[in-house]
């Protein structure tokens, strides 16, 4: 693969640069204010080691001896903390610790933790950027193939693996040079017109969601990430191919182990009342050379189909193209056709990296406490 | 106790309702318009069918199709017009202007002024 190819690919897919920073199943800034740093020294009263976040409850003494306030300090998920060397028993109830972080926007006694200093002086930190970058591919290998010659999008027999680390954090129209954070929050709101050809109401709603720091994101309430968002959600997705049954499954990890079924048996898309709107819609597909082309319709309006809060309607149909130019790379391109929200069809996409590990287990519902505290600006 | 349990269940279920994330006016809305001396219940059903919002006021035997329903997403103001009949059965033109609030919530609201013929009042709608 030549350097020129990748340059063209990068431009063609839209250079939506996402600073890789710690993020969760929601935009952290909608809940915590980085401009309000807080240092809490106290005694650990509880530790919750669960998804989507690890919580440390700290009893912080006040000015009076009998005046104790319990603070709830939120850290990343166990999956991310493990990458930074944390273990399930990192702190003990009764241990005196110091936590540094940012205060909650809603005034509650909660903080987004950044650093935890244990009784013995050991310092634990939120995973650094470097710890969250994709693992480097060990070797260059050619595209694996199914017995029928088509590219294999899942793991080869006897191996494990999944796709993650998308090169874009949100879907934007091809060639748009837009900077966002890891949840699709624009660095510059004036870039909104470059994101997609919005209808006026859709642009207004998109800007509202951006200005309120994505506080109403349905995924923060653990609802499924339909559409392209399934392929940009944290912790990646697996592909289960069943050529003998002419179907394929896309299985989310960060999307709460939801799966999406795609029929490859030549059936037609249903229309009108024949389809009940769902989060993942109804998908059919076929191979065009080495590219798997999917057509999907039948989406409901209860989710955001990409990070960043781009609206859609039930009129949304997607054409998605998947190709695997080499063993470690998946190229994803999508054309959005939604005459209810956009003035014309538009396209975007990104690439993903192969991770030769088992798909991690992640259930947002396990201990989701965020939505009621996400107040935005 | 049973009532308390029932209410807890209802409130819990309401809190877990998935939002409607498409066009902000789409859906069923209920509320009332009122003057200093009168209150009138309202039920709106609206659906975005690009490029228009279509809908009905008080679906049923006294339904009034929305002739005009617009949303200005730069300031979230709405404008409705409909023709119906008043309580005496006389034709009446309705004009309502309001503002959409709490947009990201399933139970978003519209509040504003309601004019029905020569009568002026205020209205509030909450999305069901």
Contacts between the chains, C-beta under 8 A, distances in Angstrom:
chain1	res1	chain2	res2	distance
A	199	B	50	6.9
A	199	B	51	7.9
A	200	B	73	5.4
A	200	B	74	7.6
A	201	B	23	6.0
A	201	B	24	7.2
A	201	B	48	7.7
A	201	B	71	5.8
A	201	B	73	4.5
A	202	B	73	7.9
A	203	B	73	6.8
A	204	B	73	2.5
A	204	B	74	6.2
A	204	B	76	7.3
A	205	B	24	6.4
A	205	B	73	6.6
A	205	B	103	7.1
A	208	B	76	8.0
A	208	B	103	5.5
A	208	B	104	7.1
A	209	B	104	6.9
A	212	B	104	6.6
A	215	B	104	6.7
A	216	B	19	7.0
A	216	B	104	3.2
A	216	B	105	7.2
A	218	B	18	6.7
A	218	B	19	6.4
A	218	B	21	6.4
A	221	B	18	7.8
A	223	B	18	6.0
A	301	B	20	5.5
A	301	B	21	5.3
A	301	B	22	3.5
A	301	B	26	7.3
A	302	B	18	4.3
A	302	B	19	6.6
A	302	B	20	6.7
A	302	B	21	6.0
A	303	B	21	6.4
A	304	B	21	6.3
A	311	B	21	6.6
A	311	B	22	6.3
A	311	B	23	7.7
A	312	B	21	7.8
A	312	B	22	6.6
A	313	B	22	4.5
A	313	B	23	6.4
A	313	B	48	6.6
A	313	B	50	7.5
A	314	B	22	6.9
A	315	B	50	7.4
A	339	B	50	5.7
A	340	B	22	7.1
A	340	B	23	7.1
A	340	B	48	6.3
A	340	B	49	7.9
A	340	B	50	4.7
A	341	B	22	7.4
A	341	B	23	7.9
A	341	B	50	7.8
